[in-house]
Amino acid sequence: MEPIRVGIIGFGMMGRMQALGCFGALADEFRLAAVCDDHPPHLASARELFGPDVRYYADYRRMLDECDFDLAAVVTPDFLHEEMATACLRAGRHLRLEKPMALDPGGCARVIESAGKAGKVVQIGLELRYAELVGRMRERREVLGRLKMLWCHEFRHPFLPKPGSVPDWIVRREYSGGTLIEKCCHHFDLFNDFAGARPVSVYASGDNEVQYPHTDVLDNAFATVEYENGVRANLSLCMFAPPAEGRPGLSTLDFGLLGDSGRMEMRSDELSVWDRRRIGVERFRHERVDLVGHDDEIVPSLRDLARCVREGGSPDADLRAGLSSVMTAWAAEESVRLRRPVTMREVEERFGVEYPT
């Protein structure tokens, strides 16, 4: 079976990591056909890595017009996601779109409209859904009984510098949507997925007084989401925490679920499962290959994507997940701004978009 030909748009840190550690690790499924980046040092780096067998472009529109490939992987700054995603879909390409899907729910709706017209497979880069221990949690969910509480705790280092045509776009709200959209759509996606119900309201508080007083994105926040089925989820985030000893990279994220008969908690690449009906604790460990990036989660997500491109169907991290995560994260950002809870009904009315069911 011929590999799926990939055109990568964006060759910064994440684009480079995905090309080498993710698409490159699945050479039986994917073949790199083209790389696009409007920042000359990034494009020069790609040329040095891949040589003459790959085509190179500074303009993604020209790449779509001139180069024949099957799947576009958009790994660009957040403010370009909507524009580039809709262009790739209009050009008849399957799409892997980095998170967040767009800067706000209205942008997500426009991507969904384009996807409906194109009839192509679209995967959103919410790769935490594909983490091995998250999969274990799904498998052992019956231990919980009736789910009541979820939590996610991430105290980590600040955003890394972002070179490119808009330097450090990630710490400017107009380009990133804000920290709770850019960084935390992953977390809200897990909440929405496990809660299995529509959010009623989001109440969040935070500020930027330590790491980002010179700009307008949050560097710490708490957010609580209440769902129609009585589930509550709480996020705690800090972007200026010193390194935790023995917890490199992604292992600084803790995630847990508590029901009326059991509990599951993921910490430092270990999952612990408690069942009130039994004595003892079940433990599972993920032996991480990539201690810095997201390869351990992105590689299985790409296997899911390849299956959908070849056989049809929708990836687990689909358009609905992309929209619901941004709607919840946008409500959290708005709650911080207004200093009050924001209902999902308000978000729907503001953008004319319904929360996906």
Residue, then its C-alpha position, 0 to 999 in steps of 0.5 A: m500500500e502506497p504511503i500517504r503523501v504529506g505536506i507540512i505547513g509550518f516548520g517551527m519547533m512543533g512542525r520539525m518534531q512532527a516531521l522527524g519524530c512522528f510522521g518520520a516514525l511511521a514511514d510505512e504509512f506516510r511520506l513527506a512530499a512538501v514543507c512550507d514555512d514563510h520564515p527563511p531559517h525554518l525553511a533552510s533547516a527543512r532543506e538541510l534535513f530532507g534534501p532534494d526529494v522534498r519540495y519547499y515553499a514559502d507560500y502555502r497557497r503556492m504549495l497547494d496549487e503546485c504540489d500533489f499530496d494527500l494530507a496537509a498537516v497545519v503546524t502553524p501559529d494559532f491565528l493562522h489555523e482557520e485560514m489555512a485549514t479552510a484553504c487546504l480543505r477547499a483544495g481537496r486535501h485531508l487535514r491534520l490541524e494543530k490545536p486549537m482548531a481556531l481562536d474562537p468558536g466562530g472560527c471553528a464553525r467556519v472550518i467545520e463548514s469547509a470540511g462538510k463541503a470538502g468531504k475529507v478526513v479532518q483530525i485536530g491535534l488533541e493528542l492527549r486523547y491518544a495517551e496510553l494511560v488515558g486509554r487505560m482510564r477509559e478501559r477501567r472506567e467502570v471502577l468509578g461507578r457514577l463519575k462526579m469529579l475530574w481534575c487536571h493540574e499542570f504547574r510548568h515552565p513558561f511558553l518557549p520563545k517562538p521565532g517567526s514572522v510574528p515573534d512570540w505570538i504565543v504570548r499575545r492574545e490576539y494571535s493565540g486566543g489566550t492561555l486557556i485556549e492555546k494551552c488548555c484546550h487539551h485539558f478541556d477536551l479531556f474534561n468534555d470527553f470523560a464527562g460525556a455531557r454538555p457543559v452548563s457553565v465555566y467559572a475561571s479566575g487568573d492573572n498575568e502578574v508574574q510571568y506575563p505582566h508585559t503582555d495580555v495572556l494569563d500565567n496562572a488560573f483556576a477554572t471549574v466546569e459544571y456539566e448537565n449530568g452533575v459532573r464537575a471538573n477543575l483545572s489548575l494551571c501555572m506557567f511559572a513553576p520551577p521544574a519538578e525533580g524527576r518529572p521531565g516534559l509532559s509528566t508535569l501534568d496530573f489528571g484524575l477522575l473520582g466516582d461514587s465507587g472508585r478513583m483513577e489518578m494519572r501522575s508522572d506517567e503512572l496511573s493508579v486505580w482504586d476500587r472501594r470494593r477491593i483491597g489494594v491499588e492497581r498501577f500502570r506505567h507508561e514508559r515514555v520514549d520522548l521526554v520533551g515533546h508529544d511524540d508518544e501521543i502524536v504517533p498513535s494519533l497519526r495511526d488513527l488518522a491513516r486508518c481513517v484516510r484509507e478506510g473512511g470514518s472519523p478520527d477520535a480527535d475529530l471536528r466535534a472535539g475541536l469545537s467543544s474544547v474551544m467553546t469551553a476554553w473560550a468560556a473560561e477566558e471570558s469568565v476571567r475577563l468578566r469576573r463571573p461564570v459564563t454559561m455555554r448558552e451565552v457562548e452559543e448565542r455570541f457565535g451562533v454555534e451549538y455545542p456539539t452532541 
